[in-house]
Amino acid sequence: MKESPMRFSLFVHMERWDESVSHRECFENLTELALIAEAGGFSTVWIGEHHSMEYTISPSPMPQLAYLAARTSRIRLGAGTIIAPFWNPIRVAGETALLDVISNGRAEVGLARGAYQFEFDRLMGGMSAVDGGKHLREMVPAVRALWEGDYAHDGEVWQFPTSTSVPKPIQQPTPPMWIAARDISSHEFAVANGCNVMVTPLMKGDEEVEDLARKFDTAVANNPGIPRPDLMVLRHTHVHSADEPEGWRRPAEGIQKFYRTFDAWFGNKTTPKNGFLEPSPAEKFAERPEFTPESLHKTAMIGTPDEIIERLRHYEALGVNEFSLWSDNSLTHEEKKRSLELFVEHVMPAFQEQPASAAR
């Protein structure tokens, strides 16, 4: 089992729900949250990849992370995640290595197969999103080989003659690689290829975290010759003061709005207008109790500092190495900022006797 205390990271996007907030303001808000996270001792700030969606704005995590590299000195910078089918291995290797150089060895590289059919219809000519797994499985060893030196590739998806990553990453032998995993085969692939694993239980309760941890442990046991990689749990998180007994309700309703919007995008049945898509109506989920604010209060990481500490202790006991505070929730920037400050001030001291180090 792991030896060091559980780390904490911030998973954040530029999040825009209407035109009352400019894209520049969204960027400044994201930057402020990242700087609070670094000052508070967070290990990493993660930014994902999404296309044409105002509610998660990130056509590429690279420029945002490169900017944050110049504004920070310690926090690690995670591309979480690069959508493998939308990239070429040479480009992934080169851009992530450049991020590592810019940040002086602070890059973390997450890869995923992709999920939204909406994006595949626009970037991949309608290819089924469920077929993205073969791109992911071919991408991971190719990127690692390009980081290490000359490499020619003759795969099912990509073919190219001898090439290499220019520049080369600072971290040796390579920057840490992460795989977004859910089913056991994805856990097996990640562990067998020396990659860390990131999981999200979405709207399910802590029994889902337990199940995902079991899958990870099984994959580790099935690969006895490979050092145990790290396991990260990503979960919507909002901390409210203990003197606000109803402080959970607004974040629970905000996260419900986020998931109803996710449902609308994922369903891919309506054409968005200028990047906006109305959330699926609440009545659609009348027979889905997991969508109620009361349920989300229990499943999302919403609560007072003491309530959140208790649940995180359970995650730590399961072998979770990193808990990532997912800040996207449709609430205002000031509400997100206050929650993050409460997490830093009241939750983190229970797990860390001193500020987190960027060292691995």
C-alpha positions as CSV (number, residue, x, y, z in Angstrom):
1,M,0.0,0.0,0.0
2,K,1.1,3.6,-0.4
3,E,3.4,5.2,2.1
4,S,3.0,8.9,1.7
5,P,-0.1,11.0,2.7
6,M,-2.8,11.5,0.2
7,R,-2.2,14.4,-2.2
8,F,-4.8,17.0,-3.3
9,S,-5.2,18.5,-6.7
10,L,-7.5,20.9,-8.5
11,F,-9.4,19.9,-11.6
12,V,-10.6,23.1,-13.3
13,H,-12.0,24.5,-16.5
14,M,-13.0,27.9,-17.8
15,E,-16.7,27.5,-17.2
16,R,-19.3,29.8,-18.9
17,W,-23.0,29.5,-18.6
18,D,-24.1,32.7,-20.4
19,E,-22.7,35.7,-22.1
20,S,-22.7,37.9,-18.9
21,V,-19.2,36.6,-18.2
22,S,-16.5,37.2,-20.8
23,H,-14.0,34.6,-21.9
24,R,-11.2,36.8,-20.5
25,E,-12.9,36.8,-17.1
26,C,-13.3,33.0,-17.2
27,F,-9.5,32.8,-17.8
28,E,-8.7,35.1,-15.0
29,N,-11.0,33.1,-12.7
30,L,-9.3,29.9,-13.6
31,T,-5.9,31.4,-12.9
32,E,-7.0,32.7,-9.5
33,L,-8.2,29.3,-8.4
34,A,-4.9,27.7,-9.6
35,L,-2.9,30.3,-7.7
36,I,-4.9,29.6,-4.5
37,A,-4.3,25.9,-5.0
38,E,-0.6,26.4,-5.2
39,A,-0.4,28.7,-2.2
40,G,-2.5,26.1,-0.3
41,G,-0.2,23.2,-1.0
42,F,-2.1,21.4,-3.7
43,S,0.1,19.0,-5.7
44,T,-1.3,19.6,-9.2
45,V,-3.7,21.6,-11.2
46,W,-5.5,19.6,-14.0
47,I,-7.1,21.0,-17.1
48,G,-8.9,18.8,-19.6
49,E,-9.8,19.0,-23.3
50,H,-13.2,19.8,-24.7
51,H,-14.3,21.3,-28.0
52,S,-17.1,23.8,-28.8
53,M,-18.6,23.6,-25.3
54,E,-19.0,26.8,-23.3
55,Y,-19.6,25.0,-20.0
56,T,-16.2,23.4,-20.2
57,I,-13.9,25.6,-22.3
58,S,-10.6,24.0,-23.2
59,P,-9.8,23.3,-26.8
60,S,-6.3,22.4,-25.6
61,P,-5.0,22.3,-22.0
62,M,-1.4,23.2,-23.2
63,P,-1.6,27.0,-23.6
64,Q,-3.4,27.4,-20.3
65,L,-0.9,25.2,-18.5
66,A,2.1,26.9,-20.1
67,Y,0.7,30.2,-18.9
68,L,0.2,28.8,-15.4
69,A,3.8,27.5,-15.5
70,A,5.0,31.1,-15.7
71,R,2.7,32.2,-12.9
72,T,3.6,29.4,-10.5
73,S,6.8,27.8,-9.1
74,R,5.8,24.5,-7.4
75,I,2.5,23.2,-8.4
76,R,2.5,20.5,-11.0
77,L,0.7,21.0,-14.3
78,G,-1.6,18.3,-15.5
79,A,-3.2,17.8,-19.0
80,G,-6.1,15.9,-17.7
81,T,-6.9,14.6,-20.2
82,I,-5.7,14.7,-23.8
83,I,-8.3,13.0,-26.0
84,A,-6.2,10.4,-27.9
85,P,-8.2,10.1,-31.2
86,F,-7.9,13.9,-31.7
87,W,-4.1,14.0,-31.7
88,N,-1.1,12.5,-33.4
89,P,1.5,10.8,-31.1
90,I,4.3,13.1,-32.4
91,R,2.3,16.2,-31.5
92,V,1.4,14.8,-28.1
93,A,5.0,13.9,-27.3
94,G,6.4,17.3,-28.5
95,E,3.8,19.5,-26.9
96,T,3.8,17.8,-23.5
97,A,7.7,17.7,-23.6
98,L,7.7,21.5,-24.3
99,L,5.3,22.0,-21.3
100,D,7.8,20.0,-19.2
101,V,10.6,22.3,-20.4
102,I,8.6,25.5,-19.8
103,S,7.6,24.4,-16.3
104,N,11.1,23.0,-15.4
105,G,9.9,19.4,-15.0
106,R,6.3,19.9,-13.6
107,A,4.2,18.3,-16.4
108,E,1.8,15.5,-15.8
109,V,0.3,13.8,-18.9
110,G,-3.2,12.3,-18.8
111,L,-4.7,10.5,-21.8
112,A,-8.3,9.3,-22.5
113,R,-10.3,7.7,-25.3
114,G,-12.9,10.5,-25.4
115,A,-16.6,10.4,-24.5
116,Y,-18.8,13.0,-26.3
117,Q,-20.1,11.8,-29.6
118,F,-20.7,15.5,-30.3
119,E,-16.9,16.0,-30.5
120,F,-16.3,12.9,-32.6
121,D,-18.9,14.0,-35.1
122,R,-17.0,17.2,-35.6
123,L,-13.3,16.2,-35.2
124,M,-13.4,12.6,-36.4
125,G,-16.0,12.6,-39.2
126,G,-18.6,10.8,-37.1
127,M,-16.4,8.0,-35.8
128,S,-18.1,6.3,-32.9
129,A,-16.7,7.6,-29.6
130,V,-16.7,4.0,-28.2
131,D,-13.9,3.2,-30.7
132,G,-11.5,5.7,-29.2
133,G,-10.0,3.0,-27.0
134,K,-7.8,1.7,-29.8
135,H,-6.3,5.2,-30.3
136,L,-5.6,5.4,-26.6
137,R,-3.9,2.0,-26.5
138,E,-1.7,2.8,-29.5
139,M,-0.9,6.4,-28.3
140,V,0.6,5.6,-24.9
141,P,3.6,3.4,-25.9
142,A,4.2,5.6,-29.0
143,V,4.4,8.8,-26.9
144,R,6.7,7.2,-24.4
145,A,9.0,5.9,-27.1
146,L,9.1,9.3,-28.8
147,W,10.1,11.0,-25.6
148,E,13.0,8.5,-25.2
149,G,14.5,8.9,-28.7
150,D,14.2,7.8,-32.3
151,Y,11.1,5.8,-33.0
152,A,9.2,4.6,-36.1
153,H,5.5,3.6,-35.8
154,D,3.5,1.2,-37.9
155,G,0.2,0.8,-36.1
156,E,-3.5,0.3,-36.9
157,V,-4.3,4.0,-36.4
158,W,-1.0,5.8,-37.1
159,Q,2.0,5.1,-39.3
160,F,5.1,7.3,-39.5
161,P,8.8,6.8,-40.3
162,T,11.6,7.4,-37.7
163,S,10.9,10.5,-35.6
164,T,11.4,11.7,-32.1
165,S,10.1,14.2,-29.6
166,V,11.7,17.6,-29.9
167,P,12.2,19.0,-27.3
168,K,12.8,16.2,-24.9
169,P,11.1,16.3,-21.5
170,I,13.1,17.3,-18.4
171,Q,11.7,14.5,-16.3
172,Q,13.5,11.2,-16.7
173,P,12.8,8.7,-17.9
174,T,9.5,10.4,-18.8
175,P,6.9,12.6,-17.3
176,P,4.2,10.7,-15.3
177,M,1.5,9.4,-17.6
178,W,-2.1,8.9,-16.4
179,I,-5.0,6.9,-18.0
180,A,-8.7,7.7,-17.4
181,A,-10.1,4.3,-16.5
182,R,-13.4,2.7,-15.5
183,D,-13.6,-0.9,-16.7
184,I,-11.1,-3.5,-15.6
185,S,-9.4,-3.8,-19.0
186,S,-8.5,-0.1,-18.8
187,H,-7.1,-0.5,-15.3
188,E,-5.1,-3.5,-16.6
189,F,-3.8,-1.6,-19.6
190,A,-2.7,1.4,-17.5
191,V,-0.9,-0.7,-14.9
192,A,0.8,-3.0,-17.5
193,N,2.1,0.1,-19.3
194,G,3.4,1.9,-16.1
195,C,0.7,4.5,-16.1
196,N,-1.1,6.0,-13.1
197,V,-4.9,5.7,-13.0
198,M,-7.5,8.5,-12.7
199,V,-11.1,7.5,-12.0
200,T,-14.4,9.4,-11.4
201,P,-17.4,7.9,-9.7
202,L,-19.6,10.7,-11.2
203,M,-23.0,10.6,-9.5
204,K,-22.5,7.3,-7.8
205,G,-21.7,7.0,-4.1
206,D,-18.6,5.9,-2.3
207,E,-19.4,2.2,-3.1
208,E,-18.4,3.1,-6.6
209,V,-15.0,4.5,-5.3
210,E,-14.6,1.2,-3.5
211,D,-15.4,-0.8,-6.7
212,L,-12.9,1.3,-8.7
213,A,-10.2,0.8,-6.1
214,R,-10.8,-2.9,-6.2
215,K,-10.4,-3.0,-10.0
216,F,-7.2,-1.0,-9.6
217,D,-5.9,-3.4,-6.9
218,T,-6.8,-6.4,-9.1
219,A,-4.8,-4.9,-12.0
220,V,-1.8,-4.3,-9.7
221,A,-2.0,-7.8,-8.4
222,N,-2.1,-9.1,-12.0
223,N,1.1,-7.3,-12.9
224,P,3.5,-8.4,-10.1
225,G,6.6,-7.3,-11.8
226,I,5.5,-3.6,-12.2
227,P,5.7,-1.1,-9.4
228,R,2.4,0.0,-8.1
229,P,1.3,3.2,-9.9
230,D,-0.8,6.0,-8.3
231,L,-4.6,6.1,-8.1
232,M,-6.5,9.4,-8.3
233,V,-10.2,9.9,-7.6
234,L,-11.8,12.9,-9.3
235,R,-15.0,14.2,-7.7
236,H,-17.2,17.3,-7.7
237,T,-16.3,19.0,-4.4
238,H,-17.8,21.9,-2.4
239,V,-17.0,22.8,1.2
240,H,-19.4,24.9,3.2
241,S,-19.1,26.3,6.7
242,A,-20.3,24.2,9.7
243,D,-22.6,27.1,10.7
244,E,-24.6,26.8,7.5
245,P,-26.8,23.7,8.0
246,E,-28.4,24.3,4.5
247,G,-25.0,25.2,2.9
248,W,-25.1,21.9,0.9
249,R,-28.2,22.7,-1.1
250,R,-27.0,25.4,-3.5
251,P,-23.8,23.4,-4.5
252,A,-26.0,20.2,-4.9
253,E,-28.4,22.1,-7.1
254,G,-25.4,23.6,-9.1
255,I,-23.9,20.1,-9.6
256,Q,-27.3,18.8,-10.7
257,K,-27.4,21.6,-13.3
258,F,-23.9,20.6,-14.4
259,Y,-24.9,16.9,-14.8
260,R,-28.2,17.9,-16.6
261,T,-26.0,19.9,-19.0
262,F,-23.6,17.0,-19.4
263,D,-26.6,14.8,-20.2
264,A,-27.7,17.2,-22.9
265,W,-24.3,17.3,-24.5
266,F,-23.8,13.5,-24.1
267,G,-27.2,12.7,-25.6
268,N,-26.1,14.7,-28.8
269,K,-29.7,15.1,-29.9
270,T,-29.9,18.9,-30.0
271,T,-27.7,21.4,-32.0
272,P,-26.1,23.9,-29.6
273,K,-26.4,27.6,-30.2
274,N,-23.1,29.4,-30.3
275,G,-21.6,26.9,-27.9
276,F,-24.4,26.8,-25.4
277,L,-26.8,24.0,-24.8
278,E,-29.7,24.1,-22.3
279,P,-29.6,21.5,-19.5
280,S,-31.9,18.6,-19.9
281,P,-35.1,19.3,-18.0
282,A,-35.3,18.2,-14.4
283,E,-38.5,16.2,-15.1
284,K,-36.5,14.0,-17.5
285,F,-34.9,12.5,-14.3
286,A,-38.0,11.9,-12.3
287,E,-37.2,8.2,-12.2
288,R,-33.5,8.8,-11.6
289,P,-33.0,9.4,-7.9
290,E,-29.3,9.9,-8.3
291,F,-30.0,13.3,-9.9
292,T,-31.8,14.8,-6.9
293,P,-30.0,17.4,-4.9
294,E,-30.5,15.3,-1.8
295,S,-28.7,12.3,-3.5
296,L,-25.9,14.6,-4.8
297,H,-25.4,15.9,-1.3
298,K,-24.4,12.4,-0.3
299,T,-22.5,11.3,-3.5
300,A,-20.6,14.5,-4.5
301,M,-18.0,15.6,-2.1
302,I,-20.3,18.3,-0.5
303,G,-20.2,19.1,3.2
304,T,-18.6,20.7,6.2
305,P,-14.9,20.3,6.6
306,D,-15.4,17.6,9.2
307,E,-17.8,15.7,6.9
308,I,-15.4,15.9,4.0
309,I,-12.4,14.8,6.2
310,E,-14.3,11.7,7.3
311,R,-15.0,10.6,3.7
312,L,-11.5,11.4,2.5
313,R,-10.1,9.3,5.3
314,H,-12.0,6.4,3.8
315,Y,-10.6,7.1,0.4
316,E,-7.1,7.2,1.8
317,A,-7.7,3.8,3.5
318,L,-8.7,2.4,0.1
319,G,-5.2,3.3,-1.2
320,V,-6.2,6.5,-3.1
321,N,-3.0,8.5,-3.6
322,E,-4.5,11.7,-4.9
323,F,-7.9,13.3,-4.5
324,S,-8.8,15.8,-7.2
325,L,-11.2,18.6,-6.3
326,W,-13.4,19.0,-9.4
327,S,-14.4,22.6,-9.3
328,D,-16.8,22.7,-12.3
329,N,-20.3,23.0,-10.8
330,S,-22.2,26.0,-12.4
331,L,-21.7,28.2,-9.3
332,T,-20.2,31.6,-9.3
333,H,-16.5,32.2,-9.1
334,E,-16.8,33.7,-5.6
335,E,-18.6,30.6,-4.4
336,K,-15.9,28.3,-5.9
337,K,-13.2,30.5,-4.4
338,R,-14.7,30.3,-0.9
339,S,-15.1,26.6,-1.1
340,L,-11.4,26.1,-2.2
341,E,-10.2,28.4,0.6
342,L,-12.2,26.4,3.2
343,F,-10.7,23.2,1.8
344,V,-7.2,24.6,2.2
345,E,-7.8,26.0,5.6
346,H,-9.8,23.3,7.3
347,V,-9.5,20.0,5.3
348,M,-5.9,19.7,4.2
349,P,-4.3,20.1,7.6
350,A,-6.0,16.9,8.7
351,F,-3.9,15.0,6.0
352,Q,-0.7,17.0,5.8
353,E,1.5,18.1,8.7
354,Q,3.4,20.5,6.4
355,P,2.7,22.0,2.9
356,A,2.7,19.4,0.1
357,S,5.9,19.1,-1.9
358,A,6.0,18.8,-5.6
359,A,8.6,16.1,-5.3
360,R,7.4,12.6,-6.2
